Amino acid sequence: MGNRLSKISTKTGDKGETGLGDGSRISKTSTRIHVIGEVDEVNSWVGVLAAELEANDPHQEILSQIQHDLFDLGGELCVPGYKALAPGMLEGVENALVDINEALPPLKDFILPGGSKAASYCHMARTVCRRAERAIVELANEEEKAGNAINPLAVQYLNRLSDFFFVLARDIARANGGQEVLWKSRHTQSKKDV
């Protein structure tokens, strides 16, 4: 990987370009930089969520691992052609998703974001993760046209991660006697009122 920054304000991006890990410079408006920013935002929401939970919460370990995975994904995106994601990272998220989901009742209604502050943070992480997934698919399409490739694990990881955050939000909303916020259609309500 590239050098560690010893000086944060370098002024090298003042003309609208930024450096990649391979030393090349690209526009800050490029799809690649957009994706890196989206992944960074997901990671930031995971940090907010982790800070909201108790230090001994059983979810802290997987959230910490996810933050490291997302940082690796950012590094992978920062160096075209570099691969940092491994199948075990995807399996870790999948296993956690299955474990949490098995303890939940079947989903019979649509769920609104909410239920608790931590559950709401899960939903924020989920929606930003979906946005990052869309952006990385766009980058993969651009790179494929240019004869390059994005690691398919990157798309799979973000797809599975957004599912994980949905299931985690359900679990956290129900913790300590709490409840999920269920969607109620106005159309359905008005029919019942008649």
C-alpha positions as a LaTeX table, in Angstrom:
\begin{tabular}{lrrr}
\hline
Residue & $x$ (\AA) & $y$ (\AA) & $z$ (\AA) \\
\hline
Met1 & 0.00 & 0.00 & 0.00 \\
Gly2 & 0.96 & 3.63 & $-0.24$ \\
Asn3 & 2.74 & 5.78 & 2.27 \\
Arg4 & 1.18 & 6.86 & 5.53 \\
Leu5 & 0.34 & 10.54 & 5.71 \\
Ser6 & 2.45 & 12.51 & 8.13 \\
Lys7 & 0.99 & 15.78 & 6.88 \\
Ile8 & $-2.81$ & 15.96 & 6.56 \\
Ser9 & $-3.20$ & 19.30 & 4.77 \\
Thr10 & $-1.12$ & 18.73 & 1.65 \\
Lys11 & $-2.97$ & 21.19 & $-0.64$ \\
Thr12 & $-2.44$ & 18.74 & $-3.53$ \\
Gly13 & $-6.20$ & 18.48 & $-4.07$ \\
Asp14 & $-6.81$ & 22.19 & $-4.43$ \\
Lys15 & $-7.32$ & 21.87 & $-8.19$ \\
Gly16 & $-10.03$ & 19.20 & $-7.97$ \\
Glu17 & $-7.87$ & 16.12 & $-8.25$ \\
Thr18 & $-6.84$ & 13.53 & $-5.69$ \\
Gly19 & $-4.18$ & 10.86 & $-5.53$ \\
Leu20 & $-4.83$ & 7.14 & $-5.63$ \\
Gly21 & $-2.77$ & 4.56 & $-3.79$ \\
Asp22 & $-0.85$ & 3.71 & $-6.94$ \\
Gly23 & 0.37 & 7.30 & $-7.29$ \\
Ser24 & $-1.97$ & 8.27 & $-10.13$ \\
Arg25 & $-4.20$ & 11.35 & $-9.87$ \\
Ile26 & $-7.86$ & 11.51 & $-10.83$ \\
Ser27 & $-10.73$ & 13.96 & $-10.61$ \\
Lys28 & $-12.53$ & 14.16 & $-7.30$ \\
Thr29 & $-15.75$ & 13.79 & $-9.29$ \\
Ser30 & $-14.77$ & 10.39 & $-10.73$ \\
Thr31 & $-16.94$ & 7.37 & $-10.04$ \\
Arg32 & $-14.05$ & 5.68 & $-8.23$ \\
Ile33 & $-13.69$ & 8.55 & $-5.76$ \\
His34 & $-17.46$ & 8.66 & $-5.36$ \\
Val35 & $-17.47$ & 4.95 & $-4.42$ \\
Ile36 & $-14.58$ & 5.38 & $-1.99$ \\
Gly37 & $-16.55$ & 8.18 & $-0.32$ \\
Glu38 & $-19.70$ & 6.04 & $-0.11$ \\
Val39 & $-17.77$ & 3.18 & 1.51 \\
Asp40 & $-16.20$ & 5.65 & 3.95 \\
Glu41 & $-19.67$ & 6.94 & 4.84 \\
Val42 & $-20.92$ & 3.42 & 5.55 \\
Asn43 & $-17.91$ & 2.90 & 7.80 \\
Ser44 & $-18.67$ & 6.14 & 9.61 \\
Trp45 & $-22.26$ & 5.06 & 10.29 \\
Val46 & $-20.99$ & 1.74 & 11.63 \\
Gly47 & $-18.79$ & 3.75 & 14.00 \\
Val48 & $-21.80$ & 5.82 & 15.12 \\
Leu49 & $-23.80$ & 2.63 & 15.69 \\
Ala50 & $-20.98$ & 0.99 & 17.66 \\
Ala51 & $-20.63$ & 4.12 & 19.82 \\
Glu52 & $-24.35$ & 3.99 & 20.61 \\
Leu53 & $-24.19$ & 0.39 & 21.82 \\
Glu54 & $-22.79$ & $-0.64$ & 25.19 \\
Ala55 & $-19.11$ & $-1.62$ & 25.12 \\
Asn56 & $-20.01$ & $-5.20$ & 26.08 \\
Asp57 & $-22.82$ & $-5.54$ & 23.53 \\
Pro58 & $-22.49$ & $-8.86$ & 21.69 \\
His59 & $-22.66$ & $-7.08$ & 18.32 \\
Gln60 & $-19.52$ & $-5.01$ & 18.94 \\
Glu61 & $-17.18$ & $-7.72$ & 17.65 \\
Ile62 & $-18.85$ & $-8.07$ & 14.25 \\
Leu63 & $-19.20$ & $-4.28$ & 13.92 \\
Ser64 & $-15.48$ & $-3.88$ & 14.55 \\
Gln65 & $-14.72$ & $-6.54$ & 11.94 \\
Ile66 & $-17.02$ & $-4.83$ & 9.45 \\
Gln67 & $-15.21$ & $-1.52$ & 9.98 \\
His68 & $-11.90$ & $-3.20$ & 9.22 \\
Asp69 & $-13.40$ & $-4.93$ & 6.17 \\
Leu70 & $-14.77$ & $-1.64$ & 4.87 \\
Phe71 & $-11.38$ & 0.00 & 5.33 \\
Asp72 & $-9.85$ & $-2.86$ & 3.33 \\
Leu73 & $-12.49$ & $-2.33$ & 0.64 \\
Gly74 & $-11.60$ & 1.37 & 0.53 \\
Gly75 & $-7.94$ & 0.42 & 0.13 \\
Glu76 & $-8.83$ & $-1.96$ & $-2.66$ \\
Leu77 & $-10.75$ & 0.76 & $-4.47$ \\
Cys78 & $-7.90$ & 3.23 & $-3.94$ \\
Val79 & $-5.41$ & 1.03 & $-5.79$ \\
Pro80 & $-6.83$ & $-0.14$ & $-9.14$ \\
Gly81 & $-6.18$ & $-3.85$ & $-9.61$ \\
Tyr82 & $-5.37$ & $-4.45$ & $-5.92$ \\
Lys83 & $-7.43$ & $-7.04$ & $-4.04$ \\
Ala84 & $-7.86$ & $-6.82$ & $-0.26$ \\
Leu85 & $-11.24$ & $-8.49$ & 0.21 \\
Ala86 & $-11.21$ & $-12.23$ & 0.83 \\
Pro87 & $-14.08$ & $-14.75$ & 0.77 \\
Gly88 & $-13.78$ & $-15.14$ & 4.55 \\
Met89 & $-14.86$ & $-11.52$ & 5.01 \\
Leu90 & $-18.08$ & $-12.18$ & 3.11 \\
Glu91 & $-18.62$ & $-15.41$ & 5.04 \\
Gly92 & $-18.19$ & $-13.56$ & 8.34 \\
Val93 & $-21.01$ & $-11.15$ & 7.50 \\
Glu94 & $-23.19$ & $-13.95$ & 6.11 \\
Asn95 & $-22.72$ & $-16.07$ & 9.25 \\
Ala96 & $-23.54$ & $-13.15$ & 11.54 \\
Leu97 & $-26.62$ & $-12.36$ & 9.44 \\
Val98 & $-27.87$ & $-15.97$ & 9.69 \\
Asp99 & $-27.18$ & $-16.18$ & 13.43 \\
Ile100 & $-29.08$ & $-12.97$ & 14.21 \\
Asn101 & $-31.94$ & $-13.74$ & 11.82 \\
Glu102 & $-32.54$ & $-17.22$ & 13.29 \\
Ala103 & $-33.49$ & $-15.68$ & 16.64 \\
Leu104 & $-36.02$ & $-13.26$ & 15.09 \\
Pro105 & $-39.68$ & $-14.00$ & 14.41 \\
Pro106 & $-40.71$ & $-14.29$ & 10.75 \\
Leu107 & $-41.14$ & $-10.96$ & 9.03 \\
Lys108 & $-44.84$ & $-10.44$ & 8.23 \\
Asp109 & $-44.94$ & $-6.67$ & 7.77 \\
Phe110 & $-42.81$ & $-3.93$ & 6.30 \\
Ile111 & $-40.62$ & $-2.21$ & 8.86 \\
Leu112 & $-40.04$ & 1.51 & 9.14 \\
Pro113 & $-36.63$ & 2.81 & 10.22 \\
Gly114 & $-36.76$ & 3.42 & 13.96 \\
Gly115 & $-37.54$ & 1.56 & 17.16 \\
Ser116 & $-34.53$ & 2.96 & 19.01 \\
Lys117 & $-31.62$ & 5.26 & 18.29 \\
Ala118 & $-29.28$ & 2.30 & 17.68 \\
Ala119 & $-31.82$ & 0.58 & 15.40 \\
Ser120 & $-32.19$ & 3.84 & 13.46 \\
Tyr121 & $-28.41$ & 3.99 & 13.05 \\
Cys122 & $-28.55$ & 0.46 & 11.62 \\
His123 & $-31.06$ & 1.65 & 9.06 \\
Met124 & $-28.83$ & 4.61 & 8.18 \\
Ala125 & $-25.92$ & 2.22 & 7.68 \\
Arg126 & $-28.19$ & $-0.01$ & 5.57 \\
Thr127 & $-29.39$ & 2.75 & 3.26 \\
Val128 & $-25.92$ & 4.24 & 2.77 \\
Cys129 & $-24.61$ & 0.73 & 2.14 \\
Arg130 & $-27.22$ & 0.24 & $-0.59$ \\
Arg131 & $-26.10$ & 3.54 & $-2.13$ \\
Ala132 & $-22.48$ & 2.39 & $-2.01$ \\
Glu133 & $-23.51$ & $-0.86$ & $-3.66$ \\
Arg134 & $-25.21$ & 0.99 & $-6.52$ \\
Ala135 & $-22.14$ & 3.19 & $-6.94$ \\
Ile136 & $-19.74$ & 0.25 & $-7.02$ \\
Val137 & $-21.88$ & $-1.49$ & $-9.65$ \\
Glu138 & $-21.64$ & 1.69 & $-11.72$ \\
Leu139 & $-17.85$ & 1.69 & $-11.29$ \\
Ala140 & $-17.67$ & $-2.01$ & $-12.20$ \\
Asn141 & $-19.61$ & $-1.30$ & $-15.41$ \\
Glu142 & $-17.28$ & 1.60 & $-16.30$ \\
Glu143 & $-14.17$ & $-0.45$ & $-15.56$ \\
Glu144 & $-15.44$ & $-3.41$ & $-17.58$ \\
Lys145 & $-15.92$ & $-1.14$ & $-20.62$ \\
Ala146 & $-12.33$ & 0.04 & $-20.15$ \\
Gly147 & $-11.08$ & $-3.55$ & $-20.01$ \\
Asn148 & $-10.52$ & $-3.54$ & $-16.25$ \\
Ala149 & $-12.33$ & $-5.33$ & $-13.46$ \\
Ile150 & $-13.60$ & $-4.63$ & $-9.97$ \\
Asn151 & $-13.37$ & $-7.50$ & $-7.51$ \\
Pro152 & $-16.81$ & $-9.18$ & $-7.63$ \\
Leu153 & $-16.51$ & $-9.75$ & $-3.87$ \\
Ala154 & $-16.84$ & $-6.00$ & $-3.37$ \\
Val155 & $-20.39$ & $-5.95$ & $-4.78$ \\
Gln156 & $-21.31$ & $-9.16$ & $-2.96$ \\
Tyr157 & $-19.92$ & $-7.85$ & 0.32 \\
Leu158 & $-21.91$ & $-4.59$ & 0.19 \\
Asn159 & $-25.05$ & $-6.45$ & $-0.86$ \\
Arg160 & $-24.80$ & $-8.85$ & 2.05 \\
Leu161 & $-23.80$ & $-6.09$ & 4.44 \\
Ser162 & $-26.95$ & $-4.09$ & 3.76 \\
Asp163 & $-28.99$ & $-7.24$ & 4.49 \\
Phe164 & $-27.02$ & $-7.66$ & 7.71 \\
Phe165 & $-27.85$ & $-4.13$ & 8.85 \\
Phe166 & $-31.56$ & $-4.73$ & 8.21 \\
Val167 & $-31.53$ & $-7.88$ & 10.35 \\
Leu168 & $-29.40$ & $-6.20$ & 13.00 \\
Ala169 & $-31.84$ & $-3.26$ & 13.14 \\
Arg170 & $-34.67$ & $-5.73$ & 13.77 \\
Asp171 & $-32.70$ & $-7.41$ & 16.56 \\
Ile172 & $-31.66$ & $-4.16$ & 18.22 \\
Ala173 & $-35.17$ & $-2.64$ & 17.97 \\
Arg174 & $-36.58$ & $-5.68$ & 19.79 \\
Ala175 & $-33.89$ & $-5.70$ & 22.52 \\
Asn176 & $-34.90$ & $-5.07$ & 26.12 \\
Gly177 & $-38.60$ & $-5.37$ & 25.37 \\
Gly178 & $-38.53$ & $-2.85$ & 22.53 \\
Gln179 & $-40.50$ & $-3.14$ & 19.31 \\
Glu180 & $-39.99$ & $-2.72$ & 15.62 \\
Val181 & $-41.93$ & 0.07 & 13.93 \\
Leu182 & $-44.35$ & $-1.56$ & 11.51 \\
Trp183 & $-45.64$ & 0.18 & 8.41 \\
Lys184 & $-49.38$ & 0.73 & 8.32 \\
Ser185 & $-50.88$ & 1.61 & 4.96 \\
Arg186 & $-53.28$ & 4.54 & 5.06 \\
His187 & $-55.21$ & 2.80 & 2.33 \\
Thr188 & $-55.60$ & $-0.33$ & 4.46 \\
Gln189 & $-56.44$ & 1.73 & 7.56 \\
Ser190 & $-59.18$ & 3.66 & 5.77 \\
Lys191 & $-60.79$ & 0.41 & 4.56 \\
Lys192 & $-60.84$ & $-0.91$ & 8.13 \\
Asp193 & $-62.40$ & 2.32 & 9.41 \\
Val194 & $-65.34$ & 2.08 & 6.96 \\
\hline
\end{tabular}
